[in-house]
Amino acid sequence: MPKMTGVALIEKIREIQPEFPAIMYSGYSNKIDANSAAELNISYFNKPVNVDKL
C-alpha cells in the first residue's frame, strides 16, 4: 500500500465499522510494535511469524 500504512487502513475501516476485528502482520517493526498495536486493539505479528503464537 504505497499511500497508506496498515494502521491508517484499519483506522479508516473503523470509522465505518468501529468493531472491525484486525490482525496486522508486518515486517516493518520500526513503524509499529505489539504495544502500539495493542493500544489500537489490533492483534499483531512480526515477520517471520512464530507459529506457536498463532
mmCIF entry with sequence, helices, sheets and N, C-alpha, C, O atoms, coordinates in Angstrom:
data_MODEL
# 
_entry.id   MODEL 
# 
_entity.id                         1 
_entity.type                       polymer 
_entity.pdbx_number_of_molecules   1 
# 
_entity_poly.entity_id                      1 
_entity_poly.type                           'polypeptide(L)' 
_entity_poly.nstd_linkage                   no 
_entity_poly.nstd_monomer                   no 
_entity_poly.pdbx_seq_one_letter_code       MPKMTGVALIEKIREIQPEFPAIMYSGYSNKIDANSAAELNISYFNKPVNVDKL 
_entity_poly.pdbx_seq_one_letter_code_can   MPKMTGVALIEKIREIQPEFPAIMYSGYSNKIDANSAAELNISYFNKPVNVDKL 
_entity_poly.pdbx_strand_id                 A 
# 
loop_
_entity_poly_seq.entity_id 
_entity_poly_seq.num 
_entity_poly_seq.mon_id 
_entity_poly_seq.hetero 
1 1  MET n 
1 2  PRO n 
1 3  LYS n 
1 4  MET n 
1 5  THR n 
1 6  GLY n 
1 7  VAL n 
1 8  ALA n 
1 9  LEU n 
1 10 ILE n 
1 11 GLU n 
1 12 LYS n 
1 13 ILE n 
1 14 ARG n 
1 15 GLU n 
1 16 ILE n 
1 17 GLN n 
1 18 PRO n 
1 19 GLU n 
1 20 PHE n 
1 21 PRO n 
1 22 ALA n 
1 23 ILE n 
1 24 MET n 
1 25 TYR n 
1 26 SER n 
1 27 GLY n 
1 28 TYR n 
1 29 SER n 
1 30 ASN n 
1 31 LYS n 
1 32 ILE n 
1 33 ASP n 
1 34 ALA n 
1 35 ASN n 
1 36 SER n 
1 37 ALA n 
1 38 ALA n 
1 39 GLU n 
1 40 LEU n 
1 41 ASN n 
1 42 ILE n 
1 43 SER n 
1 44 TYR n 
1 45 PHE n 
1 46 ASN n 
1 47 LYS n 
1 48 PRO n 
1 49 VAL n 
1 50 ASN n 
1 51 VAL n 
1 52 ASP n 
1 53 LYS n 
1 54 LEU n 
# 
_struct_asym.id          A 
_struct_asym.entity_id   1 
# 
loop_
_struct_conf.conf_type_id 
_struct_conf.id 
_struct_conf.pdbx_PDB_helix_id 
_struct_conf.beg_label_comp_id 
_struct_conf.beg_label_asym_id 
_struct_conf.beg_label_seq_id 
_struct_conf.pdbx_beg_PDB_ins_code 
_struct_conf.end_label_comp_id 
_struct_conf.end_label_asym_id 
_struct_conf.end_label_seq_id 
_struct_conf.pdbx_end_PDB_ins_code 
_struct_conf.beg_auth_comp_id 
_struct_conf.beg_auth_asym_id 
_struct_conf.beg_auth_seq_id 
_struct_conf.end_auth_comp_id 
_struct_conf.end_auth_asym_id 
_struct_conf.end_auth_seq_id 
_struct_conf.pdbx_PDB_helix_class 
_struct_conf.details 
_struct_conf.pdbx_PDB_helix_length 
HELX_P HELX_P1 AA1 GLY A 6  ? ILE A 16 ? GLY A 6  ILE A 16 1 ? 11 
HELX_P HELX_P2 AA2 ALA A 34 ? GLU A 39 ? ALA A 34 GLU A 39 1 ? 6  
HELX_P HELX_P3 AA3 VAL A 51 ? LYS A 53 ? VAL A 51 LYS A 53 5 ? 3  
# 
_struct_conf_type.id          HELX_P 
_struct_conf_type.criteria    ? 
_struct_conf_type.reference   ? 
# 
_struct_sheet.id               AA1 
_struct_sheet.type             ? 
_struct_sheet.number_strands   2 
_struct_sheet.details          ? 
# 
_struct_sheet_order.sheet_id     AA1 
_struct_sheet_order.range_id_1   1 
_struct_sheet_order.range_id_2   2 
_struct_sheet_order.offset       ? 
_struct_sheet_order.sense        parallel 
# 
loop_
_struct_sheet_range.sheet_id 
_struct_sheet_range.id 
_struct_sheet_range.beg_label_comp_id 
_struct_sheet_range.beg_label_asym_id 
_struct_sheet_range.beg_label_seq_id 
_struct_sheet_range.pdbx_beg_PDB_ins_code 
_struct_sheet_range.end_label_comp_id 
_struct_sheet_range.end_label_asym_id 
_struct_sheet_range.end_label_seq_id 
_struct_sheet_range.pdbx_end_PDB_ins_code 
_struct_sheet_range.beg_auth_comp_id 
_struct_sheet_range.beg_auth_asym_id 
_struct_sheet_range.beg_auth_seq_id 
_struct_sheet_range.end_auth_comp_id 
_struct_sheet_range.end_auth_asym_id 
_struct_sheet_range.end_auth_seq_id 
AA1 1 ILE A 23 ? SER A 26 ? ILE A 23 SER A 26 
AA1 2 SER A 43 ? ASN A 46 ? SER A 43 ASN A 46 
# 
loop_
_atom_site.group_PDB 
_atom_site.id 
_atom_site.type_symbol 
_atom_site.label_atom_id 
_atom_site.label_alt_id 
_atom_site.label_comp_id 
_atom_site.label_asym_id 
_atom_site.label_entity_id 
_atom_site.label_seq_id 
_atom_site.pdbx_PDB_ins_code 
_atom_site.Cartn_x 
_atom_site.Cartn_y 
_atom_site.Cartn_z 
_atom_site.occupancy 
_atom_site.B_iso_or_equiv 
_atom_site.pdbx_formal_charge 
_atom_site.auth_seq_id 
_atom_site.auth_comp_id 
_atom_site.auth_asym_id 
_atom_site.auth_atom_id 
_atom_site.pdbx_PDB_model_num 
ATOM 1   N N  . MET A 1 1  ? 0.857   -1.171  0.000  1.00 0.00 ? 1  MET A N  1 
ATOM 2   C CA . MET A 1 1  ? 0.000   0.000   0.000  1.00 0.00 ? 1  MET A CA 1 
ATOM 3   C C  . MET A 1 1  ? 0.899   1.229   0.000  1.00 0.00 ? 1  MET A C  1 
ATOM 4   O O  . MET A 1 1  ? 1.317   1.690   1.062  1.00 0.00 ? 1  MET A O  1 
ATOM 5   N N  . PRO A 1 2  ? 1.187   1.740   -1.129 1.00 0.00 ? 2  PRO A N  1 
ATOM 6   C CA . PRO A 1 2  ? 2.146   2.839   -1.201 1.00 0.00 ? 2  PRO A CA 1 
ATOM 7   C C  . PRO A 1 2  ? 1.670   4.162   -0.583 1.00 0.00 ? 2  PRO A C  1 
ATOM 8   O O  . PRO A 1 2  ? 2.500   5.000   -0.231 1.00 0.00 ? 2  PRO A O  1 
ATOM 9   N N  . LYS A 1 3  ? 0.370   4.365   -0.446 1.00 0.00 ? 3  LYS A N  1 
ATOM 10  C CA . LYS A 1 3  ? -0.109  5.662   0.034  1.00 0.00 ? 3  LYS A CA 1 
ATOM 11  C C  . LYS A 1 3  ? -0.689  5.617   1.442  1.00 0.00 ? 3  LYS A C  1 
ATOM 12  O O  . LYS A 1 3  ? -1.141  6.639   1.958  1.00 0.00 ? 3  LYS A O  1 
ATOM 13  N N  . MET A 1 4  ? -0.681  4.437   2.069  1.00 0.00 ? 4  MET A N  1 
ATOM 14  C CA . MET A 1 4  ? -1.314  4.318   3.375  1.00 0.00 ? 4  MET A CA 1 
ATOM 15  C C  . MET A 1 4  ? -0.664  3.176   4.151  1.00 0.00 ? 4  MET A C  1 
ATOM 16  O O  . MET A 1 4  ? -0.326  2.139   3.580  1.00 0.00 ? 4  MET A O  1 
ATOM 17  N N  . THR A 1 5  ? -0.493  3.375   5.453  1.00 0.00 ? 5  THR A N  1 
ATOM 18  C CA . THR A 1 5  ? 0.021   2.290   6.290  1.00 0.00 ? 5  THR A CA 1 
ATOM 19  C C  . THR A 1 5  ? -1.121  1.364   6.669  1.00 0.00 ? 5  THR A C  1 
ATOM 20  O O  . THR A 1 5  ? -2.292  1.712   6.515  1.00 0.00 ? 5  THR A O  1 
ATOM 21  N N  . GLY A 1 6  ? -0.778  0.193   7.162  1.00 0.00 ? 6  GLY A N  1 
ATOM 22  C CA . GLY A 1 6  ? -1.799  -0.737  7.630  1.00 0.00 ? 6  GLY A CA 1 
ATOM 23  C C  . GLY A 1 6  ? -2.609  -0.156  8.771  1.00 0.00 ? 6  GLY A C  1 
ATOM 24  O O  . GLY A 1 6  ? -3.821  -0.363  8.845  1.00 0.00 ? 6  GLY A O  1 
ATOM 25  N N  . VAL A 1 7  ? -1.948  0.573   9.665  1.00 0.00 ? 7  VAL A N  1 
ATOM 26  C CA . VAL A 1 7  ? -2.646  1.209   10.784 1.00 0.00 ? 7  VAL A CA 1 
ATOM 27  C C  . VAL A 1 7  ? -3.656  2.232   10.259 1.00 0.00 ? 7  VAL A C  1 
ATOM 28  O O  . VAL A 1 7  ? -4.789  2.284   10.735 1.00 0.00 ? 7  VAL A O  1 
ATOM 29  N N  . ALA A 1 8  ? -3.251  3.038   9.286  1.00 0.00 ? 8  ALA A N  1 
ATOM 30  C CA . ALA A 1 8  ? -4.168  4.029   8.714  1.00 0.00 ? 8  ALA A CA 1 
ATOM 31  C C  . ALA A 1 8  ? -5.364  3.349   8.054  1.00 0.00 ? 8  ALA A C  1 
ATOM 32  O O  . ALA A 1 8  ? -6.492  3.831   8.156  1.00 0.00 ? 8  ALA A O  1 
ATOM 33  N N  . LEU A 1 9  ? -5.118  2.233   7.380  1.00 0.00 ? 9  LEU A N  1 
ATOM 34  C CA . LEU A 1 9  ? -6.209  1.494   6.750  1.00 0.00 ? 9  LEU A CA 1 
ATOM 35  C C  . LEU A 1 9  ? -7.206  0.992   7.798  1.00 0.00 ? 9  LEU A C  1 
ATOM 36  O O  . LEU A 1 9  ? -8.417  1.140   7.632  1.00 0.00 ? 9  LEU A O  1 
ATOM 37  N N  . ILE A 1 10 ? -6.694  0.403   8.866  1.00 0.00 ? 10 ILE A N  1 
ATOM 38  C CA . ILE A 1 10 ? -7.572  -0.093  9.924  1.00 0.00 ? 10 ILE A CA 1 
ATOM 39  C C  . ILE A 1 10 ? -8.355  1.060   10.551 1.00 0.00 ? 10 ILE A C  1 
ATOM 40  O O  . ILE A 1 10 ? -9.546  0.916   10.826 1.00 0.00 ? 10 ILE A O  1 
ATOM 41  N N  . GLU A 1 11 ? -7.706  2.195   10.780 1.00 0.00 ? 11 GLU A N  1 
ATOM 42  C CA . GLU A 1 11 ? -8.404  3.354   11.346 1.00 0.00 ? 11 GLU A CA 1 
ATOM 43  C C  . GLU A 1 11 ? -9.527  3.829   10.423 1.00 0.00 ? 11 GLU A C  1 
ATOM 44  O O  . GLU A 1 11 ? -10.608 4.170   10.903 1.00 0.00 ? 11 GLU A O  1 
ATOM 45  N N  . LYS A 1 12 ? -9.294  3.857   9.113  1.00 0.00 ? 12 LYS A N  1 
ATOM 46  C CA . LYS A 1 12 ? -10.326 4.261   8.145  1.00 0.00 ? 12 LYS A CA 1 
ATOM 47  C C  . LYS A 1 12 ? -11.505 3.295   8.166  1.00 0.00 ? 12 LYS A C  1 
ATOM 48  O O  . LYS A 1 12 ? -12.664 3.712   8.171  1.00 0.00 ? 12 LYS A O  1 
ATOM 49  N N  . ILE A 1 13 ? -11.197 2.002   8.179  1.00 0.00 ? 13 ILE A N  1 
ATOM 50  C CA . ILE A 1 13 ? -12.260 0.999   8.223  1.00 0.00 ? 13 ILE A CA 1 
ATOM 51  C C  . ILE A 1 13 ? -13.077 1.156   9.499  1.00 0.00 ? 13 ILE A C  1 
ATOM 52  O O  . ILE A 1 13 ? -14.303 1.050   9.471  1.00 0.00 ? 13 ILE A O  1 
ATOM 53  N N  . ARG A 1 14 ? -12.404 1.406   10.614 1.00 0.00 ? 14 ARG A N  1 
ATOM 54  C CA . ARG A 1 14 ? -13.106 1.528   11.893 1.00 0.00 ? 14 ARG A CA 1 
ATOM 55  C C  . ARG A 1 14 ? -13.933 2.807   12.001 1.00 0.00 ? 14 ARG A C  1 
ATOM 56  O O  . ARG A 1 14 ? -14.792 2.905   12.877 1.00 0.00 ? 14 ARG A O  1 
ATOM 57  N N  . GLU A 1 15 ? -13.697 3.778   11.140 1.00 0.00 ? 15 GLU A N  1 
ATOM 58  C CA . GLU A 1 15 ? -14.584 4.941   11.081 1.00 0.00 ? 15 GLU A CA 1 
ATOM 59  C C  . GLU A 1 15 ? -15.969 4.509   10.608 1.00 0.00 ? 15 GLU A C  1 
ATOM 60  O O  . GLU A 1 15 ? -16.984 5.081   11.004 1.00 0.00 ? 15 GLU A O  1 
ATOM 61  N N  . ILE A 1 16 ? -15.989 3.488   9.754  1.00 0.00 ? 16 ILE A N  1 
ATOM 62  C CA . ILE A 1 16 ? -17.240 2.969   9.197  1.00 0.00 ? 16 ILE A CA 1 
ATOM 63  C C  . ILE A 1 16 ? -17.797 1.845   10.072 1.00 0.00 ? 16 ILE A C  1 
ATOM 64  O O  . ILE A 1 16 ? -18.995 1.785   10.351 1.00 0.00 ? 16 ILE A O  1 
ATOM 65  N N  . GLN A 1 17 ? -16.894 0.955   10.496 1.00 0.00 ? 17 GLN A N  1 
ATOM 66  C CA . GLN A 1 17 ? -17.274 -0.226  11.283 1.00 0.00 ? 17 GLN A CA 1 
ATOM 67  C C  . GLN A 1 17 ? -16.388 -0.280  12.529 1.00 0.00 ? 17 GLN A C  1 
ATOM 68  O O  . GLN A 1 17 ? -15.343 -0.932  12.508 1.00 0.00 ? 17 GLN A O  1 
ATOM 69  N N  . PRO A 1 18 ? -16.790 0.400   13.627 1.00 0.00 ? 18 PRO A N  1 
ATOM 70  C CA . PRO A 1 18 ? -15.930 0.526   14.806 1.00 0.00 ? 18 PRO A CA 1 
ATOM 71  C C  . PRO A 1 18 ? -15.473 -0.798  15.436 1.00 0.00 ? 18 PRO A C  1 
ATOM 72  O O  . PRO A 1 18 ? -14.399 -0.850  16.035 1.00 0.00 ? 18 PRO A O  1 
ATOM 73  N N  . GLU A 1 19 ? -16.246 -1.835  15.314 1.00 0.00 ? 19 GLU A N  1 
ATOM 74  C CA . GLU A 1 19 ? -15.892 -3.112  15.936 1.00 0.00 ? 19 GLU A CA 1 
ATOM 75  C C  . GLU A 1 19 ? -15.140 -4.046  14.987 1.00 0.00 ? 19 GLU A C  1 
ATOM 76  O O  . GLU A 1 19 ? -15.025 -5.239  15.266 1.00 0.00 ? 19 GLU A O  1 
ATOM 77  N N  . PHE A 1 20 ? -14.630 -3.524  13.877 1.00 0.00 ? 20 PHE A N  1 
ATOM 78  C CA . PHE A 1 20 ? -13.910 -4.329  12.897 1.00 0.00 ? 20 PHE A CA 1 
ATOM 79  C C  . PHE A 1 20 ? -12.707 -5.020  13.545 1.00 0.00 ? 20 PHE A C  1 
ATOM 80  O O  . PHE A 1 20 ? -11.815 -4.346  14.060 1.00 0.00 ? 20 PHE A O  1 
ATOM 81  N N  . PRO A 1 21 ? -12.673 -6.369  13.525 1.00 0.00 ? 21 PRO A N  1 
ATOM 82  C CA . PRO A 1 21 ? -11.520 -7.064  14.093 1.00 0.00 ? 21 PRO A CA 1 
ATOM 83  C C  . PRO A 1 21 ? -10.338 -6.991  13.120 1.00 0.00 ? 21 PRO A C  1 
ATOM 84  O O  . PRO A 1 21 ? -10.526 -7.072  11.906 1.00 0.00 ? 21 PRO A O  1 
ATOM 85  N N  . ALA A 1 22 ? -9.144  -6.842  13.646 1.00 0.00 ? 22 ALA A N  1 
ATOM 86  C CA . ALA A 1 22 ? -7.991  -6.703  12.761 1.00 0.00 ? 22 ALA A CA 1 
ATOM 87  C C  . ALA A 1 22 ? -6.800  -7.476  13.292 1.00 0.00 ? 22 ALA A C  1 
ATOM 88  O O  . ALA A 1 22 ? -6.547  -7.529  14.496 1.00 0.00 ? 22 ALA A O  1 
ATOM 89  N N  . ILE A 1 23 ? -6.082  -8.071  12.363 1.00 0.00 ? 23 ILE A N  1 
ATOM 90  C CA . ILE A 1 23 ? -4.797  -8.712  12.643 1.00 0.00 ? 23 ILE A CA 1 
ATOM 91  C C  . ILE A 1 23 ? -3.780  -8.066  11.719 1.00 0.00 ? 23 ILE A C  1 
ATOM 92  O O  . ILE A 1 23 ? -3.994  -7.995  10.509 1.00 0.00 ? 23 ILE A O  1 
ATOM 93  N N  . MET A 1 24 ? -2.682  -7.598  12.276 1.00 0.00 ? 24 MET A N  1 
ATOM 94  C CA . MET A 1 24 ? -1.638  -6.978  11.468 1.00 0.00 ? 24 MET A CA 1 
ATOM 95  C C  . MET A 1 24 ? -0.422  -7.902  11.441 1.00 0.00 ? 24 MET A C  1 
ATOM 96  O O  . MET A 1 24 ? 0.014   -8.423  12.468 1.00 0.00 ? 24 MET A O  1 
ATOM 97  N N  . TYR A 1 25 ? 0.108   -8.086  10.241 1.00 0.00 ? 25 TYR A N  1 
ATOM 98  C CA . TYR A 1 25 ? 1.277   -8.929  10.010 1.00 0.00 ? 25 TYR A CA 1 
ATOM 99  C C  . TYR A 1 25 ? 2.281   -8.077  9.262  1.00 0.00 ? 25 TYR A C  1 
ATOM 100 O O  . TYR A 1 25 ? 2.062   -7.755  8.094  1.00 0.00 ? 25 TYR A O  1 
ATOM 101 N N  . SER A 1 26 ? 3.382   -7.702  9.907  1.00 0.00 ? 26 SER A N  1 
ATOM 102 C CA . SER A 1 26 ? 4.275   -6.728  9.294  1.00 0.00 ? 26 SER A CA 1 
ATOM 103 C C  . SER A 1 26 ? 5.742   -7.089  9.463  1.00 0.00 ? 26 SER A C  1 
ATOM 104 O O  . SER A 1 26 ? 6.146   -7.711  10.445 1.00 0.00 ? 26 SER A O  1 
ATOM 105 N N  . GLY A 1 27 ? 6.514   -6.683  8.486  1.00 0.00 ? 27 GLY A N  1 
ATOM 106 C CA . GLY A 1 27 ? 7.958   -6.794  8.567  1.00 0.00 ? 27 GLY A CA 1 
ATOM 107 C C  . GLY A 1 27 ? 8.596   -5.469  8.943  1.00 0.00 ? 27 GLY A C  1 
ATOM 108 O O  . GLY A 1 27 ? 9.815   -5.377  9.084  1.00 0.00 ? 27 GLY A O  1 
ATOM 109 N N  . TYR A 1 28 ? 7.770   -4.439  9.106  1.00 0.00 ? 28 TYR A N  1 
ATOM 110 C CA . TYR A 1 28 ? 8.266   -3.091  9.414  1.00 0.00 ? 28 TYR A CA 1 
ATOM 111 C C  . TYR A 1 28 ? 8.088   -2.792  10.884 1.00 0.00 ? 28 TYR A C  1 
ATOM 112 O O  . TYR A 1 28 ? 7.302   -1.918  11.250 1.00 0.00 ? 28 TYR A O  1 
ATOM 113 N N  . SER A 1 29 ? 8.811   -3.511  11.736 1.00 0.00 ? 29 SER A N  1 
ATOM 114 C CA . SER A 1 29 ? 8.644   -3.375  13.172 1.00 0.00 ? 29 SER A CA 1 
ATOM 115 C C  . SER A 1 29 ? 9.084   -2.013  13.700 1.00 0.00 ? 29 SER A C  1 
ATOM 116 O O  . SER A 1 29 ? 8.785   -1.675  14.845 1.00 0.00 ? 29 SER A O  1 
ATOM 117 N N  . ASN A 1 30 ? 9.787   -1.228  12.889 1.00 0.00 ? 30 ASN A N  1 
ATOM 118 C CA . ASN A 1 30 ? 10.187  0.110   13.340 1.00 0.00 ? 30 ASN A CA 1 
ATOM 119 C C  . ASN A 1 30 ? 9.015   1.094   13.254 1.00 0.00 ? 30 ASN A C  1 
ATOM 120 O O  . ASN A 1 30 ? 9.099   2.193   13.802 1.00 0.00 ? 30 ASN A O  1 
ATOM 121 N N  . LYS A 1 31 ? 7.921   0.716   12.575 1.00 0.00 ? 31 LYS A N  1 
ATOM 122 C CA . LYS A 1 31 ? 6.763   1.595   12.446 1.00 0.00 ? 31 LYS A CA 1 
ATOM 123 C C  . LYS A 1 31 ? 5.649   1.236   13.420 1.00 0.00 ? 31 LYS A C  1 
ATOM 124 O O  . LYS A 1 31 ? 4.851   2.096   13.792 1.00 0.00 ? 31 LYS A O  1 
ATOM 125 N N  . ILE A 1 32 ? 5.588   -0.012  13.832 1.00 0.00 ? 32 ILE A N  1 
ATOM 126 C CA . ILE A 1 32 ? 4.580   -0.465  14.790 1.00 0.00 ? 32 ILE A CA 1 
ATOM 127 C C  . ILE A 1 32 ? 5.141   -1.655  15.545 1.00 0.00 ? 32 ILE A C  1 
ATOM 128 O O  . ILE A 1 32 ? 5.926   -2.433  15.002 1.00 0.00 ? 32 ILE A O  1 
ATOM 129 N N  . ASP A 1 33 ? 4.736   -1.794  16.800 1.00 0.00 ? 33 ASP A N  1 
ATOM 130 C CA . ASP A 1 33 ? 5.135   -2.950  17.587 1.00 0.00 ? 33 ASP A CA 1 
ATOM 131 C C  . ASP A 1 33 ? 3.915   -3.471  18.342 1.00 0.00 ? 33 ASP A C  1 
ATOM 132 O O  . ASP A 1 33 ? 2.825   -2.907  18.239 1.00 0.00 ? 33 ASP A O  1 
ATOM 133 N N  . ALA A 1 34 ? 4.100   -4.530  19.087 1.00 0.00 ? 34 ALA A N  1 
ATOM 134 C CA . ALA A 1 34 ? 2.984   -5.168  19.775 1.00 0.00 ? 34 ALA A CA 1 
ATOM 135 C C  . ALA A 1 34 ? 2.302   -4.211  20.751 1.00 0.00 ? 34 ALA A C  1 
ATOM 136 O O  . ALA A 1 34 ? 1.080   -4.254  20.894 1.00 0.00 ? 34 ALA A O  1 
ATOM 137 N N  . ASN A 1 35 ? 3.069   -3.347  21.426 1.00 0.00 ? 35 ASN A N  1 
ATOM 138 C CA . ASN A 1 35 ? 2.472   -2.417  22.388 1.00 0.00 ? 35 ASN A CA 1 
ATOM 139 C C  . ASN A 1 35 ? 1.596   -1.365  21.710 1.00 0.00 ? 35 ASN A C  1 
ATOM 140 O O  . ASN A 1 35 ? 0.482   -1.107  22.165 1.00 0.00 ? 35 ASN A O  1 
ATOM 141 N N  . SER A 1 36 ? 2.080   -0.761  20.639 1.00 0.00 ? 36 SER A N  1 
ATOM 142 C CA . SER A 1 36 ? 1.278   0.248   19.952 1.00 0.00 ? 36 SER A CA 1 
ATOM 143 C C  . SER A 1 36 ? 0.079   -0.388  19.255 1.00 0.00 ? 36 SER A C  1 
ATOM 144 O O  . SER A 1 36 ? -0.978  0.237   19.158 1.00 0.00 ? 36 SER A O  1 
ATOM 145 N N  . ALA A 1 37 ? 0.226   -1.616  18.771 1.00 0.00 ? 37 ALA A N  1 
ATOM 146 C CA . ALA A 1 37 ? -0.903  -2.326  18.172 1.00 0.00 ? 37 ALA A CA 1 
ATOM 147 C C  . ALA A 1 37 ? -1.964  -2.617  19.224 1.00 0.00 ? 37 ALA A C  1 
ATOM 148 O O  . ALA A 1 37 ? -3.158  -2.483  18.956 1.00 0.00 ? 37 ALA A O  1 
ATOM 149 N N  . ALA A 1 38 ? -1.541  -3.010  20.406 1.00 0.00 ? 38 ALA A N  1 
ATOM 150 C CA . ALA A 1 38 ? -2.486  -3.295  21.493 1.00 0.00 ? 38 ALA A CA 1 
ATOM 151 C C  . ALA A 1 38 ? -3.296  -2.054  21.855 1.00 0.00 ? 38 ALA A C  1 
ATOM 152 O O  . ALA A 1 38 ? -4.483  -2.161  22.161 1.00 0.00 ? 38 ALA A O  1 
ATOM 153 N N  . GLU A 1 39 ? -2.675  -0.888  21.823 1.00 0.00 ? 39 GLU A N  1 
ATOM 154 C CA . GLU A 1 39 ? -3.391  0.362   22.102 1.00 0.00 ? 39 GLU A CA 1 
ATOM 155 C C  . GLU A 1 39 ? -4.518  0.599   21.098 1.00 0.00 ? 39 GLU A C  1 
ATOM 156 O O  . GLU A 1 39 ? -5.525  1.229   21.421 1.00 0.00 ? 39 GLU A O  1 
ATOM 157 N N  . LEU A 1 40 ? -4.341  0.090   19.883 1.00 0.00 ? 40 LEU A N  1 
ATOM 158 C CA . LEU A 1 40 ? -5.347  0.231   18.829 1.00 0.00 ? 40 LEU A CA 1 
ATOM 159 C C  . LEU A 1 40 ? -6.271  -0.979  18.750 1.00 0.00 ? 40 LEU A C  1 
ATOM 160 O O  . LEU A 1 40 ? -7.115  -1.065  17.857 1.00 0.00 ? 40 LEU A O  1 
ATOM 161 N N  . ASN A 1 41 ? -6.111  -1.918  19.688 1.00 0.00 ? 41 ASN A N  1 
ATOM 162 C CA . ASN A 1 41 ? -6.893  -3.149  19.718 1.00 0.00 ? 41 ASN A CA 1 
ATOM 163 C C  . ASN A 1 41 ? -6.706  -3.958  18.426 1.00 0.00 ? 41 ASN A C  1 
ATOM 164 O O  . ASN A 1 41 ? -7.665  -4.453  17.834 1.00 0.00 ? 41 ASN A O  1 
ATOM 165 N N  . ILE A 1 42 ? -5.445  -4.074  18.014 1.00 0.00 ? 42 ILE A N  1 
ATOM 166 C CA . ILE A 1 42 ? -5.067  -4.838  16.824 1.00 0.00 ? 42 ILE A CA 1 
ATOM 167 C C  . ILE A 1 42 ? -4.189  -5.998  17.267 1.00 0.00 ? 42 ILE A C  1 
ATOM 168 O O  . ILE A 1 42 ? -3.225  -5.800  18.005 1.00 0.00 ? 42 ILE A O  1 
ATOM 169 N N  . SER A 1 43 ? -4.514  -7.198  16.824 1.00 0.00 ? 43 SER A N  1 
ATOM 170 C CA . SER A 1 43 ? -3.612  -8.327  17.047 1.00 0.00 ? 43 SER A CA 1 
ATOM 171 C C  . SER A 1 43 ? -2.437  -8.154  16.088 1.00 0.00 ? 43 SER A C  1 
ATOM 172 O O  . SER A 1 43 ? -2.637  -7.843  14.914 1.00 0.00 ? 43 SER A O  1 
ATOM 173 N N  . TYR A 1 44 ? -1.223  -8.351  16.576 1.00 0.00 ? 44 TYR A N  1 
ATOM 174 C CA . TYR A 1 44 ? -0.042  -8.026  15.779 1.00 0.00 ? 44 TYR A CA 1 
ATOM 175 C C  . TYR A 1 44 ? 0.963   -9.171  15.782 1.00 0.00 ? 44 TYR A C  1 
ATOM 176 O O  . TYR A 1 44 ? 1.232   -9.778  16.819 1.00 0.00 ? 44 TYR A O  1 
ATOM 177 N N  . PHE A 1 45 ? 1.507   -9.451  14.618 1.00 0.00 ? 45 PHE A N  1 
ATOM 178 C CA . PHE A 1 45 ? 2.562   -10.450 14.462 1.00 0.00 ? 45 PHE A CA 1 
ATOM 179 C C  . PHE A 1 45 ? 3.677   -9.863  13.615 1.00 0.00 ? 45 PHE A C  1 
ATOM 180 O O  . PHE A 1 45 ? 3.426   -9.225  12.592 1.00 0.00 ? 45 PHE A O  1 
ATOM 181 N N  . ASN A 1 46 ? 4.906   -10.084 14.047 1.00 0.00 ? 46 ASN A N  1 
ATOM 182 C CA . ASN A 1 46 ? 6.091   -9.686  13.291 1.00 0.00 ? 46 ASN A CA 1 
ATOM 183 C C  . ASN A 1 46 ? 6.451   -10.773 12.294 1.00 0.00 ? 46 ASN A C  1 
ATOM 184 O O  . ASN A 1 46 ? 6.220   -11.954 12.554 1.00 0.00 ? 46 ASN A O  1 
ATOM 185 N N  . LYS A 1 47 ? 7.012   -10.390 11.164 1.00 0.00 ? 47 LYS A N  1 
ATOM 186 C CA . LYS A 1 47 ? 7.571   -11.365 10.229 1.00 0.00 ? 47 LYS A CA 1 
ATOM 187 C C  . LYS A 1 47 ? 8.980   -11.688 10.670 1.00 0.00 ? 47 LYS A C  1 
ATOM 188 O O  . LYS A 1 47 ? 9.689   -10.770 11.082 1.00 0.00 ? 47 LYS A O  1 
ATOM 189 N N  . PRO A 1 48 ? 9.423   -12.886 10.615 1.00 0.00 ? 48 PRO A N  1 
ATOM 190 C CA . PRO A 1 48 ? 8.653   -14.088 10.338 1.00 0.00 ? 48 PRO A CA 1 
ATOM 191 C C  . PRO A 1 48 ? 7.781   -14.425 11.552 1.00 0.00 ? 48 PRO A C  1 
ATOM 192 O O  . PRO A 1 48 ? 8.191   -14.202 12.691 1.00 0.00 ? 48 PRO A O  1 
ATOM 193 N N  . VAL A 1 49 ? 6.608   -14.949 11.316 1.00 0.00 ? 49 VAL A N  1 
ATOM 194 C CA . VAL A 1 49 ? 5.660   -15.228 12.373 1.00 0.00 ? 49 VAL A CA 1 
ATOM 195 C C  . VAL A 1 49 ? 6.055   -16.501 13.137 1.00 0.00 ? 49 VAL A C  1 
ATOM 196 O O  . VAL A 1 49 ? 6.523   -17.481 12.557 1.00 0.00 ? 49 VAL A O  1 
ATOM 197 N N  . ASN A 1 50 ? 5.851   -16.447 14.431 1.00 0.00 ? 50 ASN A N  1 
ATOM 198 C CA . ASN A 1 50 ? 6.064   -17.602 15.287 1.00 0.00 ? 50 ASN A CA 1 
ATOM 199 C C  . ASN A 1 50 ? 4.764   -18.415 15.270 1.00 0.00 ? 50 ASN A C  1 
ATOM 200 O O  . ASN A 1 50 ? 3.746   -17.951 15.782 1.00 0.00 ? 50 ASN A O  1 
ATOM 201 N N  . VAL A 1 51 ? 4.785   -19.583 14.704 1.00 0.00 ? 51 VAL A N  1 
ATOM 202 C CA . VAL A 1 51 ? 3.588   -20.399 14.526 1.00 0.00 ? 51 VAL A CA 1 
ATOM 203 C C  . VAL A 1 51 ? 2.916   -20.686 15.861 1.00 0.00 ? 51 VAL A C  1 
ATOM 204 O O  . VAL A 1 51 ? 1.689   -20.773 15.915 1.00 0.00 ? 51 VAL A O  1 
ATOM 205 N N  . ASP A 1 52 ? 3.672   -20.834 16.929 1.00 0.00 ? 52 ASP A N  1 
ATOM 206 C CA . ASP A 1 52 ? 3.082   -21.097 18.247 1.00 0.00 ? 52 ASP A CA 1 
ATOM 207 C C  . ASP A 1 52 ? 2.210   -19.933 18.726 1.00 0.00 ? 52 ASP A C  1 
ATOM 208 O O  . ASP A 1 52 ? 1.247   -20.148 19.462 1.00 0.00 ? 52 ASP A O  1 
ATOM 209 N N  . LYS A 1 53 ? 2.537   -18.706 18.317 1.00 0.00 ? 53 LYS A N  1 
ATOM 210 C CA . LYS A 1 53 ? 1.727   -17.550 18.710 1.00 0.00 ? 53 LYS A CA 1 
ATOM 211 C C  . LYS A 1 53 ? 0.395   -17.492 17.982 1.00 0.00 ? 53 LYS A C  1 
ATOM 212 O O  . LYS A 1 53 ? -0.566  -16.912 18.488 1.00 0.00 ? 53 LYS A O  1 
ATOM 213 N N  . LEU A 1 54 ? 0.329   -18.091 16.792 1.00 0.00 ? 54 LEU A N  1 
ATOM 214 C CA . LEU A 1 54 ? -0.924  -18.095 16.045 1.00 0.00 ? 54 LEU A CA 1 
ATOM 215 C C  . LEU A 1 54 ? -1.963  -18.922 16.778 1.00 0.00 ? 54 LEU A C  1 
ATOM 216 O O  . LEU A 1 54 ? -3.094  -19.051 16.309 1.00 0.00 ? 54 LEU A O  1 
# 
